[in-house]
Amino acid sequence: MTRAMHRWARLQTRSGKSAVYLWFFTGTPPEKGLEKFGAYHGAEVMYAYHNLGKDGDADYWTADFRLRDHMTAY
């Protein structure tokens, strides 16, 4: 999956008109019951799409909100 996304990003920078951003998310969101999975597939979605805390059942830290702001700024 990573290799395919890296290839797509390289091709997009050659032909597209917008910037391309890749990330490798290793954070473990504090969602109740999901902590045991670590950085699972989709864990970054709440951060990347500015929905952090919308799940209503997690205790996010200040660093989580800073990461969210940084990611959504792109």
The first five atom37 places (N, CA, C, CB, O) and aatype in JSON, in Angstrom:
{
  "aatype": [12, 16, 1, 0, 12, 8, 1, 17, 0, 1, 10, 5, 16, 1, 15, 7, 11, 15, 0, 19, 18, 10, 17, 13, 13, 16, 7, 16, 14, 14, 6, 11, 7, 10, 6, 11, 13, 7, 0, 18, 8, 7, 0, 6, 19, 12, 18, 0, 18, 8, 2, 10, 7, 11, 3, 7, 3, 0, 3, 18, 17, 16, 0, 3, 13, 1, 10, 1, 3, 8, 12, 16, 0, 18],
  "atom_mask": [
    [1, 1, 1, 1, 1],
    [1, 1, 1, 1, 1],
    [1, 1, 1, 1, 1],
    [1, 1, 1, 1, 1],
    [1, 1, 1, 1, 1],
    [1, 1, 1, 1, 1],
    [1, 1, 1, 1, 1],
    [1, 1, 1, 1, 1],
    [1, 1, 1, 1, 1],
    [1, 1, 1, 1, 1],
    [1, 1, 1, 1, 1],
    [1, 1, 1, 1, 1],
    [1, 1, 1, 1, 1],
    [1, 1, 1, 1, 1],
    [1, 1, 1, 1, 1],
    [1, 1, 1, 0, 1],
    [1, 1, 1, 1, 1],
    [1, 1, 1, 1, 1],
    [1, 1, 1, 1, 1],
    [1, 1, 1, 1, 1],
    [1, 1, 1, 1, 1],
    [1, 1, 1, 1, 1],
    [1, 1, 1, 1, 1],
    [1, 1, 1, 1, 1],
    [1, 1, 1, 1, 1],
    [1, 1, 1, 1, 1],
    [1, 1, 1, 0, 1],
    [1, 1, 1, 1, 1],
    [1, 1, 1, 1, 1],
    [1, 1, 1, 1, 1],
    [1, 1, 1, 1, 1],
    [1, 1, 1, 1, 1],
    [1, 1, 1, 0, 1],
    [1, 1, 1, 1, 1],
    [1, 1, 1, 1, 1],
    [1, 1, 1, 1, 1],
    [1, 1, 1, 1, 1],
    [1, 1, 1, 0, 1],
    [1, 1, 1, 1, 1],
    [1, 1, 1, 1, 1],
    [1, 1, 1, 1, 1],
    [1, 1, 1, 0, 1],
    [1, 1, 1, 1, 1],
    [1, 1, 1, 1, 1],
    [1, 1, 1, 1, 1],
    [1, 1, 1, 1, 1],
    [1, 1, 1, 1, 1],
    [1, 1, 1, 1, 1],
    [1, 1, 1, 1, 1],
    [1, 1, 1, 1, 1],
    [1, 1, 1, 1, 1],
    [1, 1, 1, 1, 1],
    [1, 1, 1, 0, 1],
    [1, 1, 1, 1, 1],
    [1, 1, 1, 1, 1],
    [1, 1, 1, 0, 1],
    [1, 1, 1, 1, 1],
    [1, 1, 1, 1, 1],
    [1, 1, 1, 1, 1],
    [1, 1, 1, 1, 1],
    [1, 1, 1, 1, 1],
    [1, 1, 1, 1, 1],
    [1, 1, 1, 1, 1],
    [1, 1, 1, 1, 1],
    [1, 1, 1, 1, 1],
    [1, 1, 1, 1, 1],
    [1, 1, 1, 1, 1],
    [1, 1, 1, 1, 1],
    [1, 1, 1, 1, 1],
    [1, 1, 1, 1, 1],
    [1, 1, 1, 1, 1],
    [1, 1, 1, 1, 1],
    [1, 1, 1, 1, 1],
    [1, 1, 1, 1, 1]
  ],
  "atom_positions": [
    [[0.82, -1.19, 0.0], [0.0, 0.0, 0.0], [0.86, 1.26, 0.0], [-0.93, 0.0, 1.2], [0.58, 2.21, -0.73]],
    [[1.9, 1.27, 0.81], [2.77, 2.44, 0.9], [3.46, 2.72, -0.43], [3.81, 2.26, 2.0], [3.53, 3.87, -0.88]],
    [[3.96, 1.68, -1.06], [4.66, 1.86, -2.33], [3.73, 2.42, -3.4], [5.26, 0.53, -2.8], [4.1, 3.3, -4.17]],
    [[2.51, 1.9, -3.44], [1.54, 2.37, -4.43], [1.2, 3.85, -4.21], [0.25, 1.52, -4.37], [1.09, 4.61, -5.18]],
    [[1.03, 4.25, -2.97], [0.71, 5.65, -2.68], [1.88, 6.57, -3.01], [0.3, 5.81, -1.21], [1.69, 7.69, -3.49]],
    [[3.09, 6.1, -2.75], [4.28, 6.89, -3.07], [4.38, 7.08, -4.58], [5.56, 6.22, -2.53], [4.68, 8.17, -5.06]],
    [[4.12, 6.02, -5.33], [4.15, 6.1, -6.8], [3.07, 7.07, -7.29], [3.95, 4.69, -7.44], [3.33, 7.91, -8.16]],
    [[1.87, 6.94, -6.75], [0.79, 7.83, -7.16], [1.16, 9.29, -6.89], [-0.52, 7.46, -6.42], [0.91, 10.15, -7.73]],
    [[1.74, 9.56, -5.72], [2.12, 10.93, -5.37], [3.16, 11.48, -6.35], [2.66, 10.99, -3.94], [3.07, 12.63, -6.77]],
    [[4.14, 10.66, -6.71], [5.15, 11.11, -7.67], [4.52, 11.43, -9.02], [6.24, 10.04, -7.85], [4.83, 12.46, -9.63]],
    [[3.63, 10.58, -9.48], [2.96, 10.81, -10.76], [2.06, 12.05, -10.69], [2.13, 9.58, -11.17], [1.99, 12.82, -11.64]],
    [[1.39, 12.24, -9.58], [0.5, 13.39, -9.42], [1.28, 14.7, -9.44], [-0.28, 13.27, -8.11], [0.8, 15.69, -9.99]],
    [[2.48, 14.71, -8.87], [3.26, 15.95, -8.87], [3.71, 16.32, -10.29], [4.49, 15.8, -7.97], [3.96, 17.49, -10.58]],
    [[3.79, 15.34, -11.15], [4.18, 15.61, -12.55], [3.02, 16.14, -13.37], [4.73, 14.35, -13.2], [3.22, 16.98, -14.26]],
    [[1.82, 15.68, -13.1], [0.69, 16.03, -13.95], [-0.38, 16.88, -13.28], [0.07, 14.79, -14.47], [-1.18, 17.52, -13.96]],
    [[-0.41, 16.89, -11.96], [-1.46, 17.63, -11.26], [-1.11, 19.09, -11.04], [0.0, 0.0, 0.0], [0.02, 19.51, -11.27]],
    [[-2.08, 19.83, -10.62], [-1.9, 21.26, -10.38], [-1.9, 21.6, -8.89], [-3.0, 22.04, -11.08], [-1.67, 22.75, -8.52]],
    [[-2.14, 20.61, -8.04], [-2.17, 20.83, -6.6], [-1.02, 20.08, -5.94], [-3.51, 20.38, -5.99], [-0.48, 19.13, -6.5]],
    [[-0.65, 20.54, -4.75], [0.4, 19.86, -4.0], [-0.08, 18.49, -3.54], [0.84, 20.72, -2.79], [-1.28, 18.25, -3.39]],
    [[0.86, 17.61, -3.33], [0.57, 16.25, -2.87], [1.24, 16.06, -1.52], [1.05, 15.16, -3.9], [2.39, 16.45, -1.33]],
    [[0.52, 15.46, -0.58], [1.05, 15.22, 0.75], [0.85, 13.76, 1.12], [0.38, 16.15, 1.79], [-0.25, 13.22, 0.99]],
    [[1.9, 13.14, 1.57], [1.83, 11.78, 2.09], [2.14, 11.82, 3.57], [2.82, 10.82, 1.33], [2.88, 12.69, 4.03]],
    [[1.57, 10.9, 4.31], [1.93, 10.8, 5.71], [1.98, 9.35, 6.12], [0.94, 11.57, 6.59], [1.33, 8.49, 5.51]],
    [[2.73, 9.08, 7.13], [2.85, 7.75, 7.71], [2.44, 7.92, 9.16], [4.32, 7.13, 7.57], [3.25, 8.33, 9.99]],
    [[1.2, 7.6, 9.47], [0.63, 7.87, 10.78], [0.97, 6.75, 11.74], [-0.89, 8.06, 10.68], [0.67, 5.59, 11.48]],
    [[1.59, 7.1, 12.86], [1.96, 6.1, 13.86], [1.33, 6.38, 15.22], [3.47, 6.04, 14.01], [1.64, 5.73, 16.21]],
    [[0.43, 7.37, 15.24], [-0.2, 7.73, 16.5], [-1.22, 6.69, 16.95], [0.0, 0.0, 0.0], [-1.81, 5.97, 16.14]],
    [[-1.42, 6.62, 18.25], [-2.43, 5.73, 18.81], [-3.52, 6.59, 19.43], [-1.81, 4.76, 19.86], [-3.34, 7.12, 20.52]],
    [[-4.64, 6.73, 18.75], [-5.73, 7.54, 19.29], [-6.27, 6.94, 20.58], [-6.85, 7.68, 18.26], [-6.3, 5.72, 20.73]],
    [[-6.7, 7.77, 21.51], [-7.18, 7.27, 22.81], [-8.65, 6.85, 22.79], [-6.99, 8.33, 23.86], [-9.37, 7.06, 23.77]],
    [[-9.1, 6.26, 21.71], [-10.49, 5.83, 21.61], [-10.71, 4.61, 22.49], [-10.87, 5.52, 20.14], [-9.95, 3.64, 22.42]],
    [[-11.72, 4.65, 23.29], [-12.0, 3.57, 24.23], [-12.18, 2.24, 23.51], [-13.26, 3.89, 25.04], [-12.98, 2.1, 22.59]],
    [[-11.4, 1.27, 23.95], [-11.49, -0.07, 23.39], [-10.64, -0.31, 22.16], [0.0, 0.0, 0.0], [-10.44, -1.46, 21.76]],
    [[-10.13, 0.76, 21.55], [-9.33, 0.61, 20.34], [-7.84, 0.83, 20.59], [-9.81, 1.58, 19.28], [-7.02, 0.6, 19.7]],
    [[-7.49, 1.27, 21.8], [-6.08, 1.55, 22.11], [-5.2, 0.34, 21.86], [-5.93, 2.0, 23.55], [-4.04, 0.46, 21.48]],
    [[-5.77, -0.84, 22.09], [-4.99, -2.08, 21.95], [-4.53, -2.33, 20.52], [-5.81, -3.25, 22.42], [-3.62, -3.12, 20.29]],
    [[-5.15, -1.66, 19.56], [-4.78, -1.85, 18.16], [-3.66, -0.92, 17.7], [-5.99, -1.64, 17.28], [-3.14, -1.09, 16.6]],
    [[-3.28, 0.04, 18.52], [-2.23, 0.98, 18.15], [-2.67, 1.87, 17.01], [0.0, 0.0, 0.0], [-3.81, 2.34, 16.99]],
    [[-1.78, 2.1, 16.06], [-2.08, 2.95, 14.9], [-2.75, 2.09, 13.83], [-0.78, 3.64, 14.34], [-2.11, 1.68, 12.86]],
    [[-4.01, 1.82, 14.0], [-4.75, 0.95, 13.09], [-5.11, 1.69, 11.8], [-6.02, 0.43, 13.76], [-5.03, 2.92, 11.73]],
    [[-5.51, 0.94, 10.79], [-5.92, 1.52, 9.51], [-7.11, 2.44, 9.74], [-6.26, 0.4, 8.47], [-8.16, 2.0, 10.22]],
    [[-6.96, 3.68, 9.4], [-8.03, 4.66, 9.58], [-7.9, 5.49, 10.85], [0.0, 0.0, 0.0], [-8.72, 6.38, 11.08]],
    [[-6.9, 5.21, 11.66], [-6.73, 5.95, 12.91], [-6.5, 7.44, 12.67], [-5.57, 5.36, 13.72], [-6.8, 8.26, 13.54]],
    [[-5.96, 7.78, 11.53], [-5.63, 9.18, 11.25], [-6.83, 9.99, 10.75], [-4.53, 9.25, 10.23], [-6.75, 11.21, 10.68]],
    [[-7.91, 9.34, 10.42], [-9.05, 10.03, 9.8], [-9.6, 11.14, 10.69], [-10.14, 9.03, 9.49], [-9.89, 12.23, 10.2]],
    [[-9.75, 10.87, 11.98], [-10.27, 11.9, 12.89], [-9.35, 13.13, 12.93], [-10.45, 11.32, 14.3], [-9.81, 14.25, 13.12]],
    [[-8.07, 12.9, 12.76], [-7.1, 14.0, 12.77], [-7.11, 14.75, 11.43], [-5.68, 13.46, 13.07], [-7.21, 15.97, 11.4]],
    [[-7.01, 14.0, 10.36], [-6.86, 14.59, 9.03], [-8.09, 15.37, 8.57], [-6.55, 13.52, 8.03], [-7.96, 16.32, 7.8]],
    [[-9.25, 14.98, 9.01], [-10.48, 15.64, 8.56], [-11.14, 16.49, 9.65], [-11.46, 14.61, 8.08], [-12.34, 16.77, 9.59]],
    [[-10.34, 16.89, 10.63], [-10.73, 17.84, 11.68], [-11.96, 17.36, 12.45], [-11.01, 19.2, 11.07], [-12.83, 18.17, 12.8]],
    [[-12.04, 16.08, 12.71], [-13.15, 15.52, 13.48], [-12.72, 15.0, 14.84], [-13.81, 14.4, 12.7], [-13.44, 14.23, 15.47]],
    [[-11.58, 15.4, 15.28], [-11.05, 14.91, 16.55], [-12.0, 15.26, 17.69], [-9.65, 15.5, 16.82], [-12.38, 16.41, 17.87]],
    [[-12.36, 14.27, 18.45], [-13.26, 14.47, 19.57], [-14.72, 14.28, 19.23], [0.0, 0.0, 0.0], [-15.56, 14.28, 20.13]],
    [[-15.04, 14.13, 17.97], [-16.43, 13.96, 17.55], [-16.97, 12.59, 17.93], [-16.56, 14.17, 16.05], [-18.18, 12.37, 17.94]],
    [[-16.06, 11.66, 18.24], [-16.5, 10.32, 18.63], [-17.1, 10.34, 20.03], [-15.33, 9.32, 18.57], [-17.82, 9.42, 20.42]],
    [[-16.79, 11.39, 20.8], [-17.4, 11.59, 22.09], [-16.94, 10.68, 23.21], [0.0, 0.0, 0.0], [-17.38, 10.85, 24.35]],
    [[-16.08, 9.73, 22.93], [-15.7, 8.78, 23.97], [-14.19, 8.59, 24.05], [-16.37, 7.43, 23.72], [-13.71, 7.48, 24.27]],
    [[-13.45, 9.67, 23.88], [-12.0, 9.57, 23.93], [-11.44, 10.78, 24.67], [-11.39, 9.47, 22.51], [-12.0, 11.87, 24.62]],
    [[-10.34, 10.57, 25.36], [-9.67, 11.64, 26.1], [-8.43, 12.06, 25.32], [-9.3, 11.18, 27.54], [-7.34, 11.53, 25.55]],
    [[-8.59, 13.01, 24.43], [-7.48, 13.48, 23.62], [-6.62, 14.45, 24.41], [-7.98, 14.14, 22.34], [-7.1, 15.16, 25.29]],
    [[-5.34, 14.48, 24.07], [-4.36, 15.36, 24.71], [-4.18, 16.61, 23.86], [-3.01, 14.63, 24.91], [-4.61, 16.66, 22.71]],
    [[-3.55, 17.61, 24.43], [-3.23, 18.83, 23.7], [-2.42, 18.51, 22.46], [-2.47, 19.82, 24.59], [-2.62, 19.12, 21.41]],
    [[-1.5, 17.57, 22.58], [-0.67, 17.18, 21.42], [-1.52, 16.61, 20.29], [0.39, 16.16, 21.84], [-1.19, 16.8, 19.12]],
    [[-2.59, 15.92, 20.62], [-3.49, 15.39, 19.59], [-4.12, 16.53, 18.81], [-4.58, 14.5, 20.22], [-4.21, 16.47, 17.58]],
    [[-4.57, 17.55, 19.5], [-5.2, 18.68, 18.82], [-4.18, 19.48, 18.0], [-5.87, 19.59, 19.84], [-4.52, 20.02, 16.94]],
    [[-2.95, 19.56, 18.48], [-1.9, 20.22, 17.69], [-1.62, 19.44, 16.41], [-0.6, 20.36, 18.51], [-1.46, 20.03, 15.34]],
    [[-1.57, 18.11, 16.53], [-1.36, 17.27, 15.34], [-2.52, 17.44, 14.37], [-1.2, 15.78, 15.74], [-2.3, 17.57, 13.16]],
    [[-3.74, 17.44, 14.87], [-4.92, 17.66, 14.03], [-4.8, 18.97, 13.28], [-6.2, 17.64, 14.89], [-5.03, 19.02, 12.07]],
    [[-4.45, 20.04, 13.99], [-4.33, 21.36, 13.36], [-3.24, 21.37, 12.31], [-4.05, 22.43, 14.41], [-3.4, 21.97, 11.25]],
    [[-2.15, 20.72, 12.59], [-1.04, 20.65, 11.64], [-1.47, 19.89, 10.38], [0.19, 19.98, 12.29], [-1.21, 20.34, 9.26]],
    [[-2.1, 18.75, 10.57], [-2.53, 17.94, 9.42], [-3.58, 18.66, 8.57], [-3.09, 16.6, 9.91], [-3.49, 18.65, 7.34]],
    [[-4.55, 19.27, 9.21], [-5.62, 19.91, 8.44], [-5.18, 21.22, 7.8], [-6.82, 20.16, 9.33], [-5.86, 21.73, 6.9]],
    [[-4.07, 21.78, 8.24], [-3.56, 23.0, 7.63], [-3.1, 22.75, 6.19], [-2.4, 23.55, 8.46], [-3.07, 23.67, 5.38]],
    [[-2.75, 21.52, 5.89], [-2.32, 21.2, 4.54], [-3.51, 21.11, 3.61], [-1.52, 19.89, 4.51], [-3.36, 20.85, 2.42]]
  ]
}
